[in-house]
Amino acid sequence: MTVLTGLGALELSVLAAVGESKGSRRTPVVLEELEREGIAPVYAMRVLQDLLAPWQRHLTLLHGEGNWGSVGNDPRADPRYTAVALSHVGRLALAAERGEVSPVPLGLIDGTLYAGGRVPPFNPQRVVEALQQGSKDAGPPALPTGGEVAGELPQLLAGKKARLQLGPRVVHEPGALVITGHPLGVNRDTLAEHLARRVAVGAWAQREADGPAGHHAASAPPVLDVRDESDMFVGTRIVCLLVPQAEPGAAEQWVRGVWPVTVEIDCRLPAPQRVRLRDWARGDSSGLHQLARLLL
């Protein structure tokens, strides 16, 4: 990865292929250019989608036109019906790579977890503030999907291998628990489907246990029904209706225990976080200042 942005050669090749023209560029043209560099179209499409999807990165490097899919099961359109352009952050990244501005800390923010790596993302504002103030603390990992991170956080920040739990953000409402954030890399529709299936299976097991041959061995789930009310306007909103008299705390624990509502993953930073922040090459800070303005 380059020290100027923290991006890899593949990501930089994609940004260069998209180009900096005022308008967008048709996706097939971008794919043809990347294929000439040895990057196959199917693989290149995955990278394009990763770099423009706000459910993959805090700071998207591309802006997509047309249907590029969703955080759920919605498929993207055929490349011929889409186009792509650099985002403001993408333009800033290329400017940093050309030396027109000082380094931009994209690698410290979005990491590699979104692309199958082991470095988790961190809150963009907190990273930029830490670098501006010379702080050694940018907070814990933060997911662009709004999910929560728990587990061996001290080991992670110390630069050691750490087992992390990526879980949901759960809001308590009268008679319901509402999931408003979920783990990075988890399909939102699949999450809702697994929850609904667990509720259905648990209710069936309870009915069997309560039958003539049953011995009341089964424990009914505390959730009565699951409704996925997510959309492009409200974002993630998966409503878990509770059974009457269900204890909300115990119900939340049950919900969090359903896979993939919570997933475990091994992560590791390339160095202790305090060292990463201390040793980041800021130059004249012009790139950092421009990134800070884009985050306002």
Secondary structure as the mmCIF struct_conf table of DSSP 4:
data_model
#
loop_
_struct_conf.conf_type_id
_struct_conf.id
_struct_conf.beg_label_comp_id
_struct_conf.beg_label_asym_id
_struct_conf.beg_label_seq_id
_struct_conf.end_label_comp_id
_struct_conf.end_label_asym_id
_struct_conf.end_label_seq_id
TURN_TY1_P TURN_TY1_P1 VAL A 3 THR A 5
BEND BEND1 GLY A 6 GLY A 6
HELX_RH_AL_P HELX_RH_AL_P1 ALA A 9 VAL A 18
BEND BEND2 LYS A 22 GLY A 23
STRN STRN1 ARG A 25 ARG A 26
HELX_RH_AL_P HELX_RH_AL_P2 THR A 27 ARG A 36
TURN_TY1_P TURN_TY1_P2 GLU A 37 GLY A 38
HELX_RH_AL_P HELX_RH_AL_P3 PRO A 41 LEU A 52
TURN_TY1_P TURN_TY1_P3 PRO A 54 GLN A 56
BEND BEND3 HIS A 58 LEU A 59
BEND BEND4 LEU A 61 LEU A 61
STRN STRN2 LEU A 62 GLU A 65
BEND BEND5 GLY A 66 GLY A 66
BEND BEND6 VAL A 71 ASN A 73
HELX_LH_PP_P HELX_LH_PP_P1 ASP A 74 ASP A 78
HELX_RH_3T_P HELX_RH_3T_P1 PRO A 79 TYR A 81
STRN STRN3 ALA A 83 LEU A 86
HELX_RH_AL_P HELX_RH_AL_P4 HIS A 88 GLU A 97
TURN_TY1_P TURN_TY1_P4 ARG A 98 GLY A 99
BEND BEND7 GLU A 100 VAL A 101
HELX_RH_AL_P HELX_RH_AL_P5 LEU A 106 ASP A 110
TURN_TY1_P TURN_TY1_P5 GLY A 111 THR A 112
HELX_RH_3T_P HELX_RH_3T_P2 LEU A 113 ALA A 115
TURN_TY1_P TURN_TY1_P6 GLY A 116 GLY A 116
BEND BEND8 ARG A 118 ARG A 118
STRN STRN4 PHE A 122 PHE A 122
HELX_RH_AL_P HELX_RH_AL_P6 PRO A 124 GLN A 133
TURN_TY1_P TURN_TY1_P7 GLY A 134 GLY A 134
BEND BEND9 LYS A 136 LYS A 136
BEND BEND10 PRO A 140 PRO A 140
STRN STRN5 PRO A 141 PRO A 141
TURN_TY1_P TURN_TY1_P8 PRO A 144 THR A 145
STRN STRN6 GLY A 146 GLY A 146
STRN STRN7 GLU A 148 GLY A 151
BEND BEND11 GLU A 152 GLU A 152
HELX_RH_AL_P HELX_RH_AL_P7 LEU A 153 LEU A 157
TURN_TY1_P TURN_TY1_P9 ALA A 158 GLY A 159
BEND BEND12 LYS A 160 LYS A 160
STRN STRN8 ALA A 162 GLY A 167
STRN STRN9 ARG A 169 GLU A 173
TURN_TY1_P TURN_TY1_P10 PRO A 174 GLY A 175
STRN STRN10 ALA A 176 GLY A 181
STRN STRN11 HIS A 182 HIS A 182
TURN_TY1_P TURN_TY1_P11 LEU A 184 GLY A 185
HELX_RH_AL_P HELX_RH_AL_P8 ARG A 188 ALA A 209
TURN_TY1_P TURN_TY1_P12 ASP A 210 ASP A 210
BEND BEND13 GLY A 211 GLY A 211
TURN_TY1_P TURN_TY1_P13 PRO A 212 ALA A 213
BEND BEND14 HIS A 216 HIS A 216
BEND BEND15 ALA A 218 ALA A 218
BEND BEND16 PRO A 222 PRO A 222
STRN STRN12 VAL A 223 ASP A 228
STRN STRN13 ASP A 231 ASP A 231
TURN_TY1_P TURN_TY1_P14 MET A 232 VAL A 234
STRN STRN14 GLY A 235 GLY A 235
STRN STRN15 ILE A 238 LEU A 242
HELX_LH_PP_P HELX_LH_PP_P2 VAL A 243 VAL A 243
TURN_TY1_P TURN_TY1_P15 PRO A 244 GLN A 245
HELX_RH_AL_P HELX_RH_AL_P9 PRO A 248 ARG A 256
TURN_TY1_P TURN_TY1_P16 GLY A 257 GLY A 257
BEND BEND17 VAL A 258 VAL A 258
TURN_TY1_P TURN_TY1_P17 TRP A 259 VAL A 261
BEND BEND18 THR A 262 THR A 262
STRN STRN16 VAL A 263 CYS A 267
BEND BEND19 PRO A 270 ALA A 271
HELX_RH_AL_P HELX_RH_AL_P10 GLN A 273 ASP A 279
TURN_TY1_P TURN_TY1_P18 GLY A 283 ASP A 284
BEND BEND20 SER A 285 SER A 285
HELX_RH_AL_P HELX_RH_AL_P11 SER A 286 LEU A 294
TURN_TY1_P TURN_TY1_P19 LEU A 295 LEU A 295
#
